[in-house]
């Protein structure tokens, strides 16, 4: 009986201890809940007055970050340009003239001229170097006043009555009474004055254009001498009474003309 009673007492004590511990836990939970949900905050504040603030960097760090952002924007941004919009132009309907924005002053023409260095002036060149005067054709004068008795034949053979043969007529025959003046056809130099048994007195003139004029059938004592110069129209002599090689033609002047190569050409061309 004693053992049974002792066991019962021990069981009862254990049960009491368990319940005491359980009651203490429940009380602790109740007190904690009251403190969290019903107990007022310090200074009369409540949970509604508490503002949530996220974790932000320190004040000094925030100032440095803002300054670096500002410097970067200033270095990459384009400086503002003053643009005058239509709405910024003052109204001039009351008769007053609006003052325009000042324009940069441009240098005057005289100032620009004075600022430019003077270019060295080259000496004046003769006008002949810049303007070539057209070369005038040499003057040409008919050798004697008279009609043509026989023309230049070129390579064609013609019959000569006086000599009784066929030959080329290397010049032009001009009919003229004896004593008629004979003129230089162009400017040139007298290169030869001879007397020939068939052609009478002959005068050769080297013309300035390179051609050569040969006068045949002149009278004695011509007006020019060898190495003398003549101008177009100068008198070089007169027509003789007869030209022995062409006596059947009568008094006339026989004129031959040769080119630079010595080939006979037509004096009338």
Residue pairs with C-beta under 8 A, 6 or more apart in sequence:
40 46
41 47
41 49
41 50
56 62
57 65
84 101
89 98
90 98
92 98
107 115
138 186
138 187
138 207
138 208
138 209
138 232
139 186
139 187
139 232
139 233
140 185
140 186
140 232
141 183
141 184
141 185
141 186
141 232
141 233
142 183
142 185
143 174
143 182
143 183
143 184
143 185
143 213
143 215
143 253
143 255
143 267
144 174
144 176
144 180
144 181
144 182
144 183
144 239
144 253
145 176
145 180
146 174
146 175
146 176
146 180
146 252
146 253
147 174
147 175
148 172
148 173
148 174
148 175
148 268
149 173
149 174
149 175
149 249
149 250
149 252
150 158
150 169
150 172
150 173
150 246
150 249
151 169
151 172
151 266
151 268
152 169
152 170
152 171
152 172
152 264
152 265
152 266
152 267
152 268
153 168
153 169
153 170
154 168
154 264
154 266
155 168
156 168
157 166
157 167
157 168
158 166
158 167
158 168
158 169
159 165
159 166
160 166
160 167
160 169
160 245
160 246
161 248
162 244
162 245
162 246
162 247
162 248
162 249
163 245
168 264
170 256
170 264
171 214
171 216
171 254
171 255
171 256
171 257
171 264
171 267
172 254
172 255
172 266
172 267
172 268
173 246
173 249
173 252
173 253
173 254
174 252
174 253
174 255
175 249
175 250
175 251
175 252
176 239
176 251
176 252
176 253
177 239
177 251
178 219
178 238
178 239
178 240
178 241
178 251
179 219
179 238
179 239
180 238
180 239
180 253
181 235
181 237
181 238
182 215
182 218
182 235
182 236
182 237
182 238
182 239
182 253
183 232
183 233
183 234
183 235
183 236
184 205
184 213
184 230
184 231
184 232
184 233
184 234
184 235
184 236
185 205
185 207
185 213
185 232
185 255
185 267
186 207
186 208
186 209
186 213
186 232
187 207
187 208
187 229
187 230
187 231
187 232
188 205
188 206
188 207
188 208
188 213
188 229
188 230
189 205
189 206
189 227
189 228
189 229
189 230
190 203
190 204
190 205
190 206
190 224
190 225
190 226
190 227
190 228
190 229
190 230
190 236
191 204
191 205
191 206
191 212
191 226
191 227
192 202
192 203
192 204
192 226
193 201
193 202
193 203
193 204
193 222
193 224
193 225
193 226
194 201
194 202
195 201
195 202
195 220
196 202
196 216
197 244
198 244
198 245
199 216
199 217
199 243
199 244
199 245
199 254
200 216
200 217
200 218
200 219
200 240
200 242
200 243
200 244
201 217
201 218
201 219
201 220
201 222
201 237
201 240
202 214
202 215
202 216
202 218
203 214
203 215
203 218
203 222
203 224
203 236
203 237
204 212
204 213
204 214
204 215
205 212
205 213
205 215
205 230
205 236
206 212
207 213
210 259
210 260
211 257
211 258
211 259
211 260
211 265
212 257
212 258
212 262
213 255
213 256
213 257
213 267
214 255
214 256
214 257
214 258
215 236
215 237
215 253
215 254
215 255
216 243
216 253
216 254
216 255
216 256
217 239
217 240
217 242
217 243
217 246
217 252
217 253
217 254
218 236
218 237
218 238
218 239
218 240
218 253
219 237
219 238
219 239
219 240
219 241
220 240
221 237
222 236
222 237
223 234
223 235
223 236
223 237
224 230
224 234
224 236
224 237
230 236
239 251
239 252
239 253
240 251
241 251
242 250
242 251
243 249
243 252
243 254
246 252
246 254
255 267
256 264
256 267
257 264
257 265
257 266
257 267
258 264
258 265
259 265
